[in-house]
Amino acid sequence: MTQQQMFKRIIRNYDLYLLLLPTLAYFIIFHYLPMYGLQIAFKNFNPVKGIVGSAWVGFDNFERFFESYQLVTIIRNTLGISIYELLVAFPAPIILALMINQLTSERFKRFVQTVTYAPHFISTVVVVGIVYLLLSPKTGAVNSLLGMAGIKPIFFMGSAEWFKTVFVFSGVWQSVGWGTIIYLAALTAVNPDLHEAATVDGASKLQRVYHVDIPSIMPTVIIMLIMNMGHMMSVGFEKVYLMQNQLNIDSSETIQTYVYKAGLVQGQYSYSAAIGLFNTVINFILLISVNKIAKSLKQTSLW
């Protein structure tokens, strides 16, 4: 296509490009233009001198992070939570979608969808407050049930060994219903003839799910997996920070909370920018790698 043909095509469909303009403007202003500030990761940034006037220090900020005594703990916690979420939170909406899809009562199906979607619209601050109330060692419902079973109360929010479990499963409760939307949409595209043929062949409901539904939505699952791997190192800051305290800090200090404390609290802007850039590069490498693996296995990929 020549430039003249492309220009005519744009003029002919100008209304569609106008609809696209706000989205393009958003990404340019809030995602691409701020990349100019990434250079402070290689500088000793001074707010008075500005980005241009600050002195270059090369990779000193990265070396400082790699030599930090907290490096192992931060990386371990970030990877631990991310892998835990990948193993538990990622398949949860897939399983729920498959279960909802098998419901025969449309009324009950809508009820289940509404109940499971609702927590997604609750603020993270409120969710953490609910978690604290439910897991309170004195008045929490969970510890009350444990007491009835003869088990001593557990201080979940003050125990480093329980932090990851509480974080992941509270996240599953909040987001599993919302995550089922895309899988339920994919299940609607499954050809009913496949189920009818499997039923005629004597396949049980579980066998039809395994041999018909799951293979049909597998391309969607792979795309979602690739996208999840693209932010594997970016554990949600807000919830981690709200659940964090001095008693569970050994399990709750992640890259995001460390960057916040180093950058905004302590004013070490260049140091925190270097850590953030390192985190982004790792996410980018994971995204490219998983996409390449999926493509090499003849599976659906992003590109």
C-alpha positions as CSV (number, residue, x, y, z in Angstrom):
1,M,0.0,0.0,0.0
2,T,1.4,3.4,-1.0
3,Q,1.4,6.4,1.2
4,Q,-1.2,8.1,-0.9
5,Q,-3.5,5.0,-0.6
6,M,-2.9,4.9,3.1
7,F,-3.7,8.6,3.4
8,K,-7.0,8.2,1.4
9,R,-7.9,5.2,3.6
10,I,-7.4,7.3,6.8
11,I,-9.5,10.2,5.3
12,R,-12.2,7.8,4.4
13,N,-12.3,6.3,7.9
14,Y,-11.5,9.4,9.8
15,D,-14.4,8.9,12.3
16,L,-12.8,5.6,13.4
17,Y,-9.4,7.2,13.9
18,L,-11.1,10.0,16.0
19,L,-12.5,7.3,18.3
20,L,-9.0,5.8,18.6
21,L,-7.4,9.2,19.3
22,P,-8.2,9.5,23.1
23,T,-6.7,6.0,23.7
24,L,-3.6,6.9,21.8
25,A,-3.3,10.2,23.6
26,Y,-3.6,8.4,27.0
27,F,-0.8,5.9,26.3
28,I,1.4,8.6,24.8
29,I,1.0,11.1,27.7
30,F,1.0,8.6,30.6
31,H,3.1,5.7,29.3
32,Y,5.5,6.9,26.7
33,L,6.4,10.5,27.5
34,P,7.3,9.6,31.2
35,M,10.0,7.2,29.8
36,Y,12.1,10.3,29.4
37,G,12.5,10.3,33.1
38,L,14.0,6.7,33.2
39,Q,17.4,8.3,32.7
40,I,17.5,9.3,36.4
41,A,18.2,5.6,37.1
42,F,21.6,6.3,35.7
43,K,22.1,9.6,37.4
44,N,22.4,11.0,40.9
45,F,19.1,12.9,40.6
46,N,18.9,16.2,42.3
47,P,15.4,17.8,42.1
48,V,17.0,21.3,42.2
49,K,19.2,20.6,39.1
50,G,16.5,18.6,37.3
51,I,16.9,15.6,35.1
52,V,19.3,17.2,32.6
53,G,21.5,18.9,35.2
54,S,22.0,15.9,37.4
55,A,25.3,14.0,37.2
56,W,25.6,10.7,35.5
57,V,26.7,7.8,37.7
58,G,26.2,4.9,35.2
59,F,25.2,1.6,36.8
60,D,26.0,2.7,40.4
61,N,22.4,2.6,41.5
62,F,21.9,-0.9,40.0
63,E,25.1,-2.1,41.7
64,R,24.0,-0.7,45.0
65,F,20.7,-2.7,44.7
66,F,22.4,-5.9,43.7
67,E,24.8,-5.6,46.7
68,S,22.0,-4.7,49.1
69,Y,21.5,-7.2,52.0
70,Q,17.8,-7.0,51.3
71,L,18.1,-8.1,47.7
72,V,17.6,-11.9,48.4
73,T,14.6,-11.3,50.7
74,I,12.9,-8.9,48.3
75,I,13.4,-11.1,45.2
76,R,12.3,-14.2,47.2
77,N,9.1,-12.6,48.5
78,T,8.2,-11.1,45.1
79,L,8.8,-14.4,43.2
80,G,7.1,-16.4,46.0
81,I,3.9,-14.4,45.9
82,S,3.9,-14.3,42.1
83,I,4.4,-18.0,41.7
84,Y,1.8,-18.7,44.4
85,E,-0.7,-16.5,42.6
86,L,0.1,-18.2,39.3
87,L,-0.5,-21.7,40.7
88,V,-3.7,-20.8,42.7
89,A,-5.2,-17.5,41.4
90,F,-4.7,-18.1,37.6
91,P,-6.5,-21.5,37.3
92,A,-9.3,-20.4,39.7
93,P,-11.4,-18.4,37.2
94,I,-10.9,-21.1,34.6
95,I,-12.3,-23.7,36.9
96,L,-15.2,-21.5,38.1
97,A,-16.1,-20.6,34.4
98,L,-16.2,-24.3,33.5
99,M,-18.4,-25.0,36.6
100,I,-20.8,-22.1,35.8
101,N,-21.0,-23.2,32.2
102,Q,-22.4,-26.6,33.3
103,L,-25.3,-25.0,35.2
104,T,-28.6,-25.7,33.6
105,S,-30.7,-23.1,35.5
106,E,-30.1,-19.7,33.9
107,R,-31.5,-18.0,37.0
108,F,-29.1,-19.7,39.3
109,K,-26.3,-19.1,36.9
110,R,-26.9,-15.4,36.9
111,F,-27.1,-15.5,40.7
112,V,-23.7,-17.2,41.0
113,Q,-22.2,-14.8,38.5
114,T,-23.5,-11.8,40.4
115,V,-22.2,-13.1,43.8
116,T,-18.8,-13.9,42.4
117,Y,-18.4,-10.7,40.5
118,A,-19.4,-8.4,43.4
119,P,-16.1,-8.5,45.4
120,H,-14.2,-7.1,42.4
121,F,-15.9,-3.7,42.9
122,I,-14.9,-3.5,46.5
123,S,-12.0,-1.2,47.3
124,T,-8.7,-2.9,48.2
125,V,-8.7,-0.9,51.4
126,V,-12.1,-2.3,52.3
127,V,-11.0,-5.9,51.4
128,V,-8.0,-5.7,53.6
129,G,-10.2,-4.4,56.4
130,I,-12.5,-7.3,55.9
131,V,-9.5,-9.7,56.0
132,Y,-8.3,-8.2,59.3
133,L,-11.8,-8.5,60.8
134,L,-12.2,-12.2,59.7
135,L,-8.8,-13.2,60.8
136,S,-8.6,-11.3,64.1
137,P,-7.2,-13.7,66.8
138,K,-9.8,-12.5,69.3
139,T,-13.0,-11.7,67.5
140,G,-12.5,-13.1,64.0
141,A,-14.8,-15.6,62.5
142,V,-12.0,-17.9,61.3
143,N,-10.4,-18.1,64.7
144,S,-13.8,-18.6,66.3
145,L,-14.3,-21.7,64.1
146,L,-10.8,-22.9,65.0
147,G,-11.6,-22.5,68.7
148,M,-14.7,-24.6,68.3
149,A,-12.5,-27.3,66.7
150,G,-10.1,-27.1,69.7
151,I,-7.4,-25.3,67.8
152,K,-5.6,-22.3,69.4
153,P,-6.2,-18.9,67.8
154,I,-3.7,-18.0,65.0
155,F,-2.5,-14.5,64.5
156,F,-2.6,-14.7,60.7
157,M,-1.8,-11.1,59.9
158,G,1.1,-11.1,62.3
159,S,2.7,-14.3,61.1
160,A,5.2,-14.2,58.3
161,E,4.5,-17.8,57.3
162,W,0.8,-17.0,56.7
163,F,1.2,-13.8,54.8
164,K,1.4,-15.2,51.3
165,T,-1.5,-17.6,51.8
166,V,-3.8,-14.8,53.1
167,F,-2.7,-12.5,50.3
168,V,-3.3,-14.9,47.5
169,F,-6.6,-16.4,48.7
170,S,-8.1,-13.1,49.6
171,G,-7.2,-12.0,46.1
172,V,-8.9,-15.1,44.6
173,W,-12.1,-14.2,46.5
174,Q,-11.9,-10.7,45.2
175,S,-11.1,-11.3,41.6
176,V,-12.1,-14.9,40.6
177,G,-15.6,-13.9,39.5
178,W,-14.4,-11.0,37.4
179,G,-11.7,-13.3,35.8
180,T,-14.4,-15.8,34.7
181,I,-15.9,-13.2,32.2
182,I,-13.4,-13.8,29.5
183,Y,-13.5,-17.6,29.9
184,L,-17.3,-17.7,29.9
185,A,-17.2,-15.6,26.7
186,A,-14.8,-18.2,25.2
187,L,-17.0,-21.0,26.2
188,T,-20.0,-19.5,24.4
189,A,-18.0,-20.1,21.1
190,V,-17.8,-23.8,21.7
191,N,-19.7,-25.7,18.9
192,P,-22.7,-27.4,20.5
193,D,-22.4,-30.2,17.9
194,L,-19.2,-31.3,19.7
195,H,-21.1,-31.8,22.9
196,E,-23.9,-33.6,21.1
197,A,-21.4,-35.9,19.4
198,A,-19.6,-36.6,22.7
199,T,-22.9,-37.4,24.4
200,V,-23.9,-39.8,21.7
201,D,-20.6,-41.5,22.1
202,G,-21.4,-42.0,25.8
203,A,-19.1,-39.3,27.3
204,S,-19.9,-38.2,30.8
205,K,-20.2,-34.5,31.7
206,L,-16.7,-34.5,33.2
207,Q,-15.3,-36.1,30.0
208,R,-17.0,-33.5,27.8
209,V,-15.5,-30.7,29.9
210,Y,-12.0,-32.3,29.6
211,H,-12.1,-33.2,25.9
212,V,-14.4,-30.5,24.5
213,D,-14.5,-27.4,26.7
214,I,-10.9,-27.2,27.9
215,P,-9.3,-27.7,24.4
216,S,-11.7,-25.1,23.0
217,I,-10.7,-22.4,25.4
218,M,-7.0,-23.3,25.5
219,P,-5.9,-20.5,23.1
220,T,-7.6,-18.0,25.5
221,V,-5.9,-19.6,28.5
222,I,-2.5,-19.4,26.8
223,I,-3.0,-15.7,25.9
224,M,-4.0,-14.9,29.5
225,L,-1.0,-16.8,30.8
226,I,1.4,-14.9,28.6
227,M,-0.1,-11.6,29.7
228,N,0.1,-12.7,33.3
229,M,3.8,-13.6,32.9
230,G,4.3,-10.1,31.6
231,H,3.7,-8.6,35.0
232,M,4.8,-11.6,37.1
233,M,7.3,-9.4,39.1
234,S,4.7,-6.7,39.6
235,V,2.9,-7.8,42.7
236,G,0.1,-5.4,43.6
237,F,1.6,-2.6,45.7
238,E,-1.5,-1.3,47.5
239,K,-2.7,-4.5,49.0
240,V,0.7,-5.7,50.0
241,Y,1.5,-2.4,51.7
242,L,-1.9,-2.3,53.5
243,M,-1.3,-5.9,54.8
244,Q,2.3,-5.3,55.7
245,N,3.4,-4.8,59.3
246,Q,6.6,-5.3,61.3
247,L,5.6,-8.8,62.3
248,N,5.2,-10.1,58.7
249,I,7.8,-7.9,57.0
250,D,10.1,-10.9,56.3
251,S,7.5,-12.3,53.9
252,S,5.7,-9.1,52.8
253,E,8.6,-6.8,51.6
254,T,8.4,-6.9,47.8
255,I,10.0,-4.9,45.1
256,Q,7.0,-2.5,44.9
257,T,7.0,-1.7,48.6
258,Y,10.7,-1.4,48.7
259,V,10.7,1.1,45.8
260,Y,8.0,3.1,47.5
261,K,9.9,3.3,50.8
262,A,13.2,4.1,49.0
263,G,11.8,6.6,46.6
264,L,9.0,8.5,48.1
265,V,9.6,8.0,51.8
266,Q,13.5,8.3,51.8
267,G,13.8,10.5,48.7
268,Q,16.2,8.2,46.9
269,Y,14.7,8.8,43.5
270,S,17.6,7.5,41.3
271,Y,17.9,4.4,43.4
272,S,14.2,3.6,43.3
273,A,14.1,4.3,39.6
274,A,16.9,1.9,39.0
275,I,15.0,-0.9,40.9
276,G,11.8,-0.1,39.0
277,L,13.7,-0.3,35.7
278,F,15.3,-3.6,36.7
279,N,11.8,-5.0,37.6
280,T,10.3,-3.8,34.2
281,V,13.2,-5.4,32.2
282,I,12.7,-8.7,34.0
283,N,8.9,-8.6,33.2
284,F,9.7,-7.8,29.6
285,I,12.1,-10.7,29.3
286,L,9.5,-13.1,30.8
287,L,6.9,-11.8,28.4
288,I,9.1,-12.3,25.4
289,S,10.3,-15.7,26.6
290,V,6.9,-17.2,27.3
291,N,5.5,-15.9,24.1
292,K,8.4,-17.4,22.2
293,I,7.9,-20.8,23.9
294,A,4.2,-20.8,23.1
295,K,5.0,-19.9,19.5
296,S,7.6,-22.7,19.3
297,L,5.0,-25.2,20.6
298,K,2.6,-24.2,17.8
299,Q,0.3,-22.6,20.4
300,T,-1.5,-19.3,20.3
301,S,0.8,-16.3,20.9
302,L,0.6,-12.5,21.2
303,W,2.6,-12.1,18.0
